[in-house]
Amino acid sequence: MIGRRQIPALAGLAMASPALSQGSVARTLRVIPQANLTSLDPVWTTAVVTRNHAFMIYDQLCAQDAAGNIQPQMGEGWVTEPDGLAWTFTLRPGLLFHDNVPVRAQDAVASIKRWARRDPFMQVLAPNIAEVEALDDRRFRFRLHKPVPLLVQALGQTQFPCFIMPERIAQTDAFQQIRDTVGSGPFRFIAGEWNPGQKAVWAKHDGYVPRNGAVDGLAGGRAPKIDRVEWTVISDSATAGNAMVQGEQDYWEYPLHDLVPMMRRSRDLVVEQRLLDGTYGVCRFNTLHPPFNNPAIRRAVAMAVDQRDYLTAVAGDDTAGWGVCEGVFTCGTPMANEVGSEILKTRSIDRARAALRAAGYNNEKVVLIAPGDYPQINALSLVTADLLTRMGMNVELISADWGTLIQRRASKEPVERGGWSVIHTTSSGQSLAMPVFHLFLRTNGPNAWFGWPEDAEIERLRAEWVDSADPAQSRRIAEALNRRAMEVMAYVPLGFYWQPSAWRRNVTGVFRSPVTAFWNIGKA
C-alpha cells in the first residue's frame, strides 16, 4: 500500500525575500493557496481554488451564515407573495462594479440565468420557475409555477454560489469560460499580474460597500481590510513551510499534515481549523468509457476500498484528524445514513479481484490522473492507483498539475484520445449534506458533474426529496438515495479529514468559514 509522502526536514535558511518594500508588505496579505489558479470562471468549473478567487471579486445576493442560515447580502431583502408564487428581491443601494458602473437588477437576472444552467440545485428547482425578470434597476422577481420554499437556499448556497456579474459578461454561454473578471466584490483581480502556476494578485475595491454587521460565516460585512492579496504557488510543501516560518508568507491555506507539528512549535505562527466542515474525499469514475461504464466494475473497486488507508495517507494515524463515513451524505447531519453501504465495508482485495473477473474486465487501460502539486488529493490518488494495480487492472498513472487536471477532466474523449478513467477531488461536508446540492449525487448524464453518470432513479428520488415537506419522508428518501448510489457507484466516498490552515500571528481578523475567504483580514 502507498504510504504517506515523506517530507524532508525544513531548512534553517530563509528563502529569497520578495521585492516588496516594508510598507508594501504591511499592506499585502501573502498567501500560499491550496492549488494553482488556472480557470477564472466559477460557473464553468467547480474547482475550489476558482471559487475562492470568485468570493474575492464577486458578491452574492444572499449568503450562508456560520449556522447555515441564509441571510441577505447584496440584497436589501425579499418579499414572498401570500400564494408563494412570486418572490421579489431588492438590491442594496450604492453597489458598484469594479469599473464604477452601478449594479442593476438586470445584471442579477442575467447572472442567475447563466449560473442556473450549471448548478445542480437550480436544475432541480427549474421546472417550477416560470420566469426571472427585472422590474426596475433595483428590483427583480421570480415568477413560479408552484411554491419553491428552497429558492433562497439555492441562491445563497456555498457549494456552487450564485455570483453576480455585469449583464454583458453574464450573457456568455454557461459552457464557455469567461475571461473578463469585472465583479462587485471587495477585491479586484489584477489580470496583468496573473501568471498561472506562479502568482495571482487582487487589489482592494475602493468602491465596495460592505453590508452592515459583523462577519458571520459568509454573511455579514465583507470589509476589505488589506490593500492587496497576493497568491504565490509553492508546490513543494517543505519550501512552503519554510516560507511561513521565516515570515516570507503570511497565510498557508492547506498546510501538509506532516508539517503541522513543526509549525505549531513556532511562536510566530497560528495553526488552527478555520474551515467549519471536514474535507470529504471523492474517487470519481468516468462512466462514459470502458472499463468504468460497467457499474459492476465500479462496484468491484468499491469492495477493495478501506477509507482508513486514504485518510491516514492524507492526515496521519491520529484518528482525531479524520473519520470514516461510509455513506454519500455528510456524517452527523439529518440525511446521513449507511443503508445499502455494506459494499464499502467489504475492504477486501481478494473479493474485489473475484468481482472484477465476474464483471468481465478485459484488461482495458485505466488512466488515473494525480495532481502532483496538490498533496492531499495526490495522496488520495496514489492510494487508488496502488489499489487498482493490486486488483489486477491495467493502470496508467499520470502526474499533472492541478490546473491541467481540472481542464482535462472536462474531456469526454476515450483515454486513447486524451480522456481519463479516474480522478479524485474533495468537498466540504456542508456541500454533501442534502441531495439538492450534492454535486456527486447528480446522475443527469451530460449535465452531471465530470464522469457524467446517468440514472433515472436517483434523479427521481432527488426531485421527490425537494417536494417532501415531512422530515421523516425526507429521511426515507435519503436512505433510498444512499442505497441506489451504492448500486450505481458513480463515485466512491473516501471519508473525511480535518484540514487546518496556518497564518502569521500579525495577521488579524481571521474568522471561521465554510470556505477560505480573505475579507475582514488585515495585518497588525
Wavefront OBJ file of the C-alpha trace (Angstrom):
o trace
v 0.000 0.000 0.000
v 1.167 3.522 -0.773
v 2.194 5.246 2.442
v 2.415 8.892 3.320
v 4.748 11.050 1.308
v 7.992 11.639 3.134
v 8.769 15.330 3.638
v 12.368 16.485 4.114
v 13.186 18.473 7.228
v 12.778 22.187 6.777
v 15.941 24.043 6.058
v 17.011 26.652 8.563
v 17.846 29.075 5.763
v 15.482 31.789 4.617
v 14.319 31.915 1.041
v 14.981 34.951 -1.098
v 12.617 37.695 0.025
v 10.086 39.094 -2.460
v 10.881 42.511 -3.864
v 8.381 44.379 -1.691
v 9.082 47.411 0.466
v 8.375 47.231 4.192
v 5.285 49.385 3.733
v 4.030 47.243 0.852
v 4.475 44.072 2.904
v 2.401 45.577 5.719
v -0.440 46.263 3.258
v -0.185 42.927 1.404
v -1.506 39.551 2.530
v 0.913 36.978 1.070
v -0.877 33.660 0.636
v 0.147 30.135 -0.326
v -3.064 28.848 -1.974
v -4.231 25.265 -1.976
v -3.610 24.964 -5.719
v -2.795 26.770 -8.941
v -5.459 29.137 -10.287
v -5.994 28.327 -13.965
v -9.699 28.988 -14.540
v -11.310 32.301 -13.562
v -14.919 31.265 -14.170
v -16.813 29.874 -11.130
v -19.732 28.823 -13.343
v -17.598 26.829 -15.772
v -15.670 24.928 -13.059
v -16.365 23.755 -9.525
v -12.662 23.913 -8.570
v -12.408 25.258 -5.023
v -9.419 27.452 -5.926
v -11.590 29.182 -8.551
v -14.432 29.548 -6.061
v -12.046 31.176 -3.551
v -10.976 33.619 -6.269
v -14.628 34.306 -7.091
v -15.521 35.093 -3.480
v -12.980 37.927 -3.638
v -14.124 39.567 -6.867
v -17.872 38.877 -6.858
v -20.690 39.283 -4.377
v -23.829 37.223 -3.737
v -27.475 38.166 -3.442
v -27.623 36.227 -0.190
v -25.142 34.145 1.746
v -24.872 31.458 4.405
v -24.014 32.357 7.986
v -21.985 30.134 10.319
v -25.149 28.357 11.484
v -26.136 27.524 7.895
v -28.956 30.094 7.659
v -29.356 32.219 4.524
v -29.023 35.980 5.043
v -29.339 38.938 2.628
v -26.014 40.089 1.151
v -26.283 42.247 -1.981
v -29.996 42.014 -1.472
v -31.663 44.508 0.843
v -34.212 41.758 1.346
v -37.015 39.903 -0.404
v -40.794 39.613 -0.257
v -42.813 36.471 -0.939
v -46.410 36.727 -2.142
v -49.029 35.011 0.076
v -49.633 32.284 -2.528
v -45.875 31.582 -2.722
v -45.862 32.081 -6.497
v -43.678 35.205 -6.624
v -40.526 36.360 -4.846
v -39.369 39.975 -5.271
v -35.773 40.875 -4.403
v -34.469 44.406 -3.858
v -30.767 45.270 -4.199
v -28.989 47.454 -1.649
v -28.308 50.990 -2.918
v -24.806 52.089 -3.851
v -23.492 48.776 -5.220
v -20.772 49.307 -7.834
v -18.884 47.031 -10.198
v -15.111 47.385 -10.375
v -15.470 49.630 -13.457
v -17.627 52.003 -11.337
v -20.824 51.054 -13.174
v -23.800 50.596 -10.798
v -25.054 47.058 -10.172
v -28.584 46.706 -11.572
v -31.343 44.146 -11.290
v -30.702 43.315 -14.956
v -27.177 42.183 -14.010
v -28.600 39.959 -11.277
v -31.143 38.389 -13.640
v -28.547 37.610 -16.320
v -26.172 36.171 -13.700
v -28.893 33.974 -12.206
v -29.822 32.587 -15.625
v -26.223 31.721 -16.558
v -25.495 30.122 -13.173
v -28.787 28.166 -13.168
v -27.761 26.294 -16.323
v -24.876 24.631 -14.441
v -25.987 24.484 -10.800
v -27.349 21.071 -9.690
v -29.623 22.694 -7.093
v -31.319 25.065 -9.545
v -31.602 22.331 -12.150
v -33.907 20.507 -9.733
v -35.924 23.663 -8.979
v -36.031 24.939 -12.582
v -39.253 23.159 -13.677
v -41.115 25.135 -11.013
v -39.747 28.533 -12.122
v -41.730 30.365 -14.807
v -39.517 33.442 -15.209
v -36.922 35.697 -13.615
v -37.422 39.330 -14.670
v -36.117 42.780 -13.771
v -38.808 45.179 -12.560
v -36.537 48.226 -12.420
v -32.850 48.885 -11.710
v -33.048 47.645 -8.099
v -35.838 45.058 -8.111
v -36.274 41.689 -9.821
v -38.876 38.972 -9.466
v -39.112 35.195 -9.671
v -42.495 34.052 -11.002
v -43.215 30.428 -10.114
v -45.491 27.651 -11.354
v -45.681 26.289 -7.803
v -44.179 27.394 -4.464
v -40.409 26.847 -4.174
v -39.527 27.215 -0.469
v -35.882 26.277 -1.160
v -35.272 29.201 -3.540
v -33.137 31.326 -1.196
v -31.200 28.211 -0.107
v -30.247 27.737 -3.752
v -29.300 31.381 -4.282
v -27.293 31.530 -1.050
v -25.594 28.147 -1.147
v -21.843 27.791 -0.708
v -21.082 24.761 -2.919
v -21.915 26.443 -6.246
v -22.589 30.092 -5.378
v -24.660 32.443 -7.490
v -22.151 35.256 -8.087
v -23.357 38.476 -9.692
v -21.566 39.665 -12.839
v -22.267 42.541 -15.225
v -25.032 41.635 -17.667
v -22.663 41.850 -20.659
v -20.434 39.136 -19.092
v -23.271 37.010 -17.717
v -24.715 36.704 -21.226
v -21.763 34.416 -22.080
v -22.822 30.809 -22.608
v -22.572 28.869 -19.330
v -20.439 26.201 -21.020
v -17.894 28.752 -22.270
v -15.241 30.145 -19.909
v -15.241 33.869 -19.245
v -12.018 35.891 -19.084
v -13.404 39.284 -18.082
v -13.173 39.438 -14.276
v -15.191 42.569 -13.510
v -17.309 41.964 -10.439
v -18.609 43.979 -7.499
v -16.846 42.143 -4.660
v -14.405 43.527 -2.081
v -11.324 42.914 -4.268
v -10.406 43.475 -7.933
v -8.453 40.863 -9.888
v -5.225 42.288 -11.355
v -5.111 40.414 -14.651
v -1.767 41.919 -15.696
v -0.008 40.262 -12.741
v -1.608 36.849 -13.180
v 0.927 34.168 -14.057
v -0.774 30.745 -13.812
v 1.388 28.313 -11.902
v 3.208 31.107 -10.097
v 1.231 34.121 -8.970
v -2.193 35.784 -8.800
v -2.976 39.213 -7.335
v -6.058 41.093 -6.137
v -6.358 44.724 -5.000
v -8.873 46.334 -2.685
v -12.056 47.565 -4.403
v -12.314 51.115 -3.057
v -15.918 51.418 -4.224
v -17.133 48.371 -2.306
v -19.950 48.995 0.169
v -19.960 46.229 2.820
v -23.202 45.148 4.348
v -23.708 46.436 7.879
v -22.949 43.919 10.593
v -20.179 41.638 11.748
v -18.823 38.772 9.702
v -20.823 35.588 10.335
v -19.665 32.682 8.187
v -20.081 34.040 4.655
v -22.767 36.524 5.717
v -22.384 39.989 7.224
v -19.965 42.761 6.336
v -17.320 41.679 3.807
v -14.977 44.575 4.520
v -11.618 44.526 2.668
v -9.011 45.391 5.317
v -5.861 44.870 3.265
v -4.766 46.705 0.117
v -3.520 43.682 -1.769
v -3.830 39.890 -1.655
v -1.050 38.009 -3.417
v -1.123 34.265 -4.029
v 2.216 32.561 -4.641
v 2.085 28.947 -5.789
v 4.680 26.897 -3.869
v 4.150 23.275 -4.815
v 6.907 21.892 -2.577
v 5.487 21.638 0.949
v 8.855 21.878 2.704
v 9.611 25.103 0.861
v 6.146 26.442 1.720
v 6.594 25.577 5.385
v 9.971 27.268 5.462
v 8.475 30.403 3.885
v 5.873 30.558 6.654
v 8.399 30.051 9.468
v 10.750 32.668 8.016
v 7.972 35.249 7.592
v 8.145 35.345 3.793
v 4.499 34.295 3.514
v 1.604 35.267 5.779
v -1.035 32.571 5.234
v -0.947 28.939 4.100
v -4.352 27.655 3.131
v -3.750 23.883 3.257
v -0.505 23.023 5.065
v 0.602 19.423 4.764
v -0.393 17.488 7.873
v 3.155 16.176 8.276
v 4.365 19.732 8.849
v 1.669 20.832 11.289
v 3.535 19.759 14.492
v 6.638 21.687 13.430
v 4.602 24.767 12.581
v 2.775 24.663 15.890
v 6.121 24.880 17.648
v 6.788 28.261 16.053
v 5.766 31.122 18.320
v 5.158 33.278 15.232
v 2.504 31.025 13.682
v -1.117 30.124 14.402
v -2.259 26.715 13.128
v -5.997 26.168 13.512
v -9.013 24.531 11.924
v -10.519 27.526 10.160
v -12.894 25.641 7.861
v -16.232 24.873 9.522
v -16.535 21.407 7.978
v -14.469 18.317 7.430
v -12.989 17.763 3.968
v -14.504 14.721 2.221
v -12.529 12.679 -0.289
v -14.048 11.525 -3.591
v -12.880 8.872 -6.075
v -14.743 9.635 -9.306
v -15.183 7.289 -12.270
v -15.655 8.241 -15.912
v -18.841 6.312 -16.686
v -18.780 7.045 -20.424
v -15.995 4.636 -21.437
v -14.634 1.182 -20.552
v -13.967 -0.147 -18.098
v -15.991 2.102 -15.772
v -19.042 2.303 -17.995
v -19.759 -1.050 -16.318
v -21.304 -0.483 -12.847
v -20.230 -3.966 -11.753
v -16.584 -2.956 -12.268
v -17.133 0.265 -10.348
v -18.637 -1.758 -7.508
v -15.708 -4.177 -7.583
v -13.336 -1.269 -6.940
v -15.508 -0.113 -4.047
v -15.136 -3.548 -2.448
v -11.372 -3.010 -2.211
v -11.575 0.452 -0.643
v -10.715 0.884 3.009
v -11.292 4.550 3.841
v -8.743 4.359 6.646
v -5.956 3.812 4.101
v -6.882 7.034 2.323
v -7.323 9.106 5.456
v -4.055 8.078 7.053
v -2.273 8.780 3.746
v -3.514 12.369 3.959
v -3.785 13.137 7.669
v -1.722 10.556 9.563
v -2.516 7.922 12.150
v -4.207 10.158 14.720
v -7.904 9.349 14.397
v -8.785 12.760 15.862
v -7.764 14.180 12.476
v -10.147 12.163 10.330
v -13.261 9.995 10.285
v -14.711 7.074 8.338
v -18.033 7.988 6.664
v -19.411 5.158 4.533
v -22.420 6.885 3.022
v -22.980 9.658 0.491
v -24.294 12.275 2.940
v -22.224 14.230 5.461
v -21.864 12.273 8.671
v -23.632 13.797 11.654
v -26.274 15.563 9.535
v -30.008 14.663 9.327
v -29.728 12.855 5.977
v -26.638 10.780 6.888
v -27.200 7.022 6.682
v -25.494 3.797 5.584
v -28.466 1.987 4.058
v -27.013 -0.201 1.314
v -23.428 0.725 2.222
v -22.377 -2.826 3.074
v -20.228 -2.873 -0.069
v -17.923 -0.223 1.464
v -17.413 -2.448 4.488
v -16.032 -5.325 2.360
v -12.465 -3.926 2.419
v -11.018 -6.956 0.636
v -8.662 -7.001 -2.343
v -9.289 -10.727 -2.859
v -13.057 -10.304 -3.054
v -12.595 -7.260 -5.278
v -10.422 -9.294 -7.681
v -13.079 -12.003 -7.870
v -15.806 -9.432 -8.501
v -13.660 -7.792 -11.192
v -13.283 -11.093 -13.024
v -17.011 -11.814 -12.702
v -17.808 -8.361 -14.120
v -15.904 -9.186 -17.308
v -12.938 -6.854 -17.030
v -10.869 -7.313 -20.199
v -7.605 -5.529 -19.325
v -8.839 -2.152 -20.607
v -6.454 0.667 -19.786
v -7.313 2.751 -16.726
v -5.922 6.285 -16.870
v -5.738 7.813 -13.413
v -4.628 11.462 -13.227
v -2.965 12.558 -9.977
v -2.227 16.241 -9.161
v 1.392 16.278 -8.046
v 1.144 19.884 -6.829
v -1.895 19.245 -4.597
v -0.554 16.983 -1.803
v -3.878 15.982 -0.228
v -5.621 14.981 -3.461
v -2.389 13.490 -4.782
v -2.227 11.212 -1.721
v -5.805 10.018 -2.338
v -4.956 9.380 -5.995
v -1.853 7.318 -5.213
v -3.758 5.072 -2.817
v -6.313 4.317 -5.542
v -3.597 3.713 -8.156
v -1.962 1.185 -5.844
v -5.300 -0.460 -5.052
v -6.292 -0.826 -8.735
v -2.887 -2.260 -9.584
v -3.169 -4.849 -6.823
v -6.622 -5.756 -8.119
v -5.019 -6.599 -11.467
v -6.164 -3.620 -13.533
v -4.082 -2.132 -16.345
v -3.280 1.226 -14.735
v -1.542 4.213 -16.313
v -0.789 6.786 -13.613
v -0.363 10.306 -14.992
v 1.053 13.024 -12.781
v -0.121 16.522 -13.690
v -0.553 19.858 -12.005
v -3.989 20.657 -10.588
v -4.706 23.275 -13.225
v -4.097 20.770 -16.015
v -6.260 18.181 -14.262
v -9.286 20.473 -13.959
v -9.011 21.312 -17.660
v -8.548 17.676 -18.745
v -11.383 16.293 -16.601
v -13.822 18.185 -18.866
v -12.862 15.903 -21.775
v -15.408 13.236 -22.727
v -12.962 11.543 -25.108
v -11.760 7.948 -24.534
v -8.351 7.505 -22.917
v -6.574 6.893 -26.219
v -7.665 10.406 -27.303
v -6.681 12.258 -24.145
v -9.526 11.263 -21.858
v -9.415 9.832 -18.347
v -10.808 6.974 -16.275
v -10.441 8.010 -12.620
v -9.876 11.336 -10.864
v -10.064 12.444 -7.255
v -11.313 15.581 -5.594
v -12.508 16.816 -2.227
v -15.600 18.597 -0.954
v -16.663 20.357 2.207
v -19.090 18.462 4.397
v -21.628 21.260 4.038
v -21.777 20.600 0.292
v -22.784 16.950 0.753
v -25.442 17.389 3.428
v -28.556 17.480 1.201
v -29.500 15.851 -2.123
v -30.291 19.134 -3.878
v -26.733 20.463 -3.905
v -24.800 17.199 -3.615
v -22.696 17.570 -6.745
v -21.531 13.949 -6.976
v -25.011 12.514 -6.497
v -26.370 14.099 -9.657
v -26.903 11.499 -12.410
v -28.372 13.506 -15.281
v -25.885 12.299 -17.875
v -24.364 15.100 -19.996
v -25.289 17.722 -17.389
v -23.883 15.786 -14.434
v -20.521 16.558 -12.854
v -17.411 15.197 -14.620
v -17.808 11.454 -15.104
v -21.340 12.071 -16.448
v -23.286 9.205 -14.795
v -26.882 8.643 -15.824
v -29.517 7.057 -13.601
v -33.219 7.916 -13.755
v -33.975 6.519 -10.301
v -31.524 8.800 -8.478
v -32.912 11.782 -10.392
v -36.468 10.766 -9.489
v -35.579 10.448 -5.817
v -33.834 13.843 -5.809
v -36.953 15.509 -7.231
v -39.128 13.663 -4.701
v -36.908 14.887 -1.853
v -37.357 18.511 -2.987
v -41.153 18.128 -2.887
v -41.201 16.444 0.520
v -42.276 18.642 3.448
v -42.191 15.830 6.029
v -38.791 15.280 7.752
v -39.477 11.564 8.180
v -40.282 11.209 4.483
v -37.167 13.217 3.558
v -35.125 10.819 5.661
v -36.662 7.767 3.936
v -35.849 9.270 0.539
v -32.273 9.939 1.668
v -31.942 6.285 2.646
v -33.247 5.212 -0.760
v -30.772 7.571 -2.398
v -27.869 6.120 -0.448
v -28.924 2.587 -1.375
v -29.233 3.453 -5.053
v -25.945 5.409 -5.055
v -24.168 2.288 -3.792
v -25.660 0.314 -6.679
v -24.752 2.886 -9.327
v -21.393 3.719 -7.679
v -20.642 6.810 -9.782
v -18.070 7.665 -7.129
v -16.586 6.075 -4.027
v -16.796 8.103 -0.785
v -13.396 8.151 0.930
v -14.291 9.549 4.369
v -13.272 12.945 5.740
v -10.293 14.667 7.323
v -9.854 17.963 9.145
v -7.763 20.436 7.152
v -6.093 23.136 9.276
v -4.764 26.455 7.969
v -1.746 28.432 9.169
v -1.086 32.156 9.441
v 1.413 34.559 10.995
v 0.420 35.989 14.382
v 0.381 39.515 12.972
v -2.485 38.514 10.653
v -5.722 39.783 12.201
v -9.435 39.176 11.700
v -9.264 35.514 10.635
v -12.753 34.004 11.041
v -14.332 30.542 10.837
v -15.950 29.950 7.472
v -17.024 27.135 5.125
v -14.522 28.446 2.533
v -11.241 30.351 2.601
v -12.319 33.995 2.457
v -9.993 36.999 2.719
v -12.254 39.903 3.607
v -12.065 41.198 7.209
v -8.419 40.062 7.377
v -5.658 42.587 7.976
v -2.111 42.772 9.330
v -1.008 44.377 12.559
l 1 2 3 4 5 6 7 8 9 10 11 12 13 14 15 16 17 18 19 20 21 22 23 24 25 26 27 28 29 30 31 32 33 34 35 36 37 38 39 40 41 42 43 44 45 46 47 48 49 50 51 52 53 54 55 56 57 58 59 60 61 62 63 64 65 66 67 68 69 70 71 72 73 74 75 76 77 78 79 80 81 82 83 84 85 86 87 88 89 90 91 92 93 94 95 96 97 98 99 100 101 102 103 104 105 106 107 108 109 110 111 112 113 114 115 116 117 118 119 120 121 122 123 124 125 126 127 128 129 130 131 132 133 134 135 136 137 138 139 140 141 142 143 144 145 146 147 148 149 150 151 152 153 154 155 156 157 158 159 160 161 162 163 164 165 166 167 168 169 170 171 172 173 174 175 176 177 178 179 180 181 182 183 184 185 186 187 188 189 190 191 192 193 194 195 196 197 198 199 200 201 202 203 204 205 206 207 208 209 210 211 212 213 214 215 216 217 218 219 220 221 222 223 224 225 226 227 228 229 230 231 232 233 234 235 236 237 238 239 240 241 242 243 244 245 246 247 248 249 250 251 252 253 254 255 256 257 258 259 260 261 262 263 264 265 266 267 268 269 270 271 272 273 274 275 276 277 278 279 280 281 282 283 284 285 286 287 288 289 290 291 292 293 294 295 296 297 298 299 300 301 302 303 304 305 306 307 308 309 310 311 312 313 314 315 316 317 318 319 320 321 322 323 324 325 326 327 328 329 330 331 332 333 334 335 336 337 338 339 340 341 342 343 344 345 346 347 348 349 350 351 352 353 354 355 356 357 358 359 360 361 362 363 364 365 366 367 368 369 370 371 372 373 374 375 376 377 378 379 380 381 382 383 384 385 386 387 388 389 390 391 392 393 394 395 396 397 398 399 400 401 402 403 404 405 406 407 408 409 410 411 412 413 414 415 416 417 418 419 420 421 422 423 424 425 426 427 428 429 430 431 432 433 434 435 436 437 438 439 440 441 442 443 444 445 446 447 448 449 450 451 452 453 454 455 456 457 458 459 460 461 462 463 464 465 466 467 468 469 470 471 472 473 474 475 476 477 478 479 480 481 482 483 484 485 486 487 488 489 490 491 492 493 494 495 496 497 498 499 500 501 502 503 504 505 506 507 508 509 510 511 512 513 514 515 516 517 518 519 520 521 522 523 524
